[in-house]
Amino acid sequence: MIVKQVRDRIGFKEVKFEELPNNRCEALVDLAWPEGDVFIGTAQGKDSESGRLKCTVEATARALEQSVNDQIELEVQGVQTITVSDTIIIVVVLSYRLLGETQQQLVGSCIIGRQLERSAALAALKATNRLMGNVLFRGSA
């Protein structure tokens, strides 16, 4: 008999943008655990399509760090959209470091839906799903 263990995951709630002076923007990403704890990450960057995507991923990383009491450090290494067989995909590369350990990389992707920034946040979450589970449930990655 196979027993499947179900783990609750932190979920995406929303992303908001504010236009700032000098062609800049600020992203606010809200994440929440199923039991209701909400974490808001913020990041600023250039107000362009690529800038907004990177800003969204940065803000998602900040919210994820908060959600585990800063037990991990996340850094955005790259954000890019690619096309595969007429499907546009966003790919996110993050590096992470657990306190006292060496830096490692994670990759996540998401098919782009109606909201580009939402897809960027979801790609970051997909990159970190296993890491977040390990930090929370095992105390290490």
Secondary structure in CASP SS format (residue, H / E / C, confidence):
PFRMAT SS
TARGET T0000
AUTHOR 0000-0000-0000
METHOD secondary structure of the structure
MODEL  1
M C 1.00
I C 1.00
V C 1.00
K C 1.00
Q C 1.00
V C 1.00
R C 1.00
D C 1.00
R C 1.00
I C 1.00
G E 1.00
F E 1.00
K E 1.00
E E 1.00
V E 1.00
K E 1.00
F E 1.00
E E 1.00
E E 1.00
L E 1.00
P C 1.00
N C 1.00
N C 1.00
R E 1.00
C E 1.00
E E 1.00
A E 1.00
L E 1.00
V E 1.00
D E 1.00
L E 1.00
A E 1.00
W C 1.00
P C 1.00
E C 1.00
G C 1.00
D C 1.00
V E 1.00
F E 1.00
I E 1.00
G E 1.00
T E 1.00
A E 1.00
Q E 1.00
G E 1.00
K E 1.00
D C 1.00
S C 1.00
E H 1.00
S H 1.00
G H 1.00
R H 1.00
L H 1.00
K H 1.00
C H 1.00
T H 1.00
V H 1.00
E H 1.00
A H 1.00
T H 1.00
A H 1.00
R H 1.00
A H 1.00
L H 1.00
E H 1.00
Q H 1.00
S H 1.00
V C 1.00
N C 1.00
D C 1.00
Q C 1.00
I E 1.00
E E 1.00
L E 1.00
E E 1.00
V E 1.00
Q E 1.00
G E 1.00
V E 1.00
Q E 1.00
T E 1.00
I E 1.00
T E 1.00
V E 1.00
S C 1.00
D C 1.00
T E 1.00
I E 1.00
I E 1.00
I E 1.00
V E 1.00
V E 1.00
V E 1.00
L E 1.00
S E 1.00
Y E 1.00
R E 1.00
L E 1.00
L C 1.00
G C 1.00
E C 1.00
T C 1.00
Q C 1.00
Q E 1.00
Q E 1.00
L E 1.00
V E 1.00
G E 1.00
S E 1.00
C E 1.00
I E 1.00
I C 1.00
G C 1.00
R C 1.00
Q C 1.00
L H 1.00
E H 1.00
R H 1.00
S H 1.00
A H 1.00
A H 1.00
L H 1.00
A H 1.00
A H 1.00
L H 1.00
K H 1.00
A H 1.00
T H 1.00
N H 1.00
R H 1.00
L H 1.00
M H 1.00
G H 1.00
N H 1.00
V H 1.00
L H 1.00
F H 1.00
R C 1.00
G C 1.00
S C 1.00
A C 1.00
END
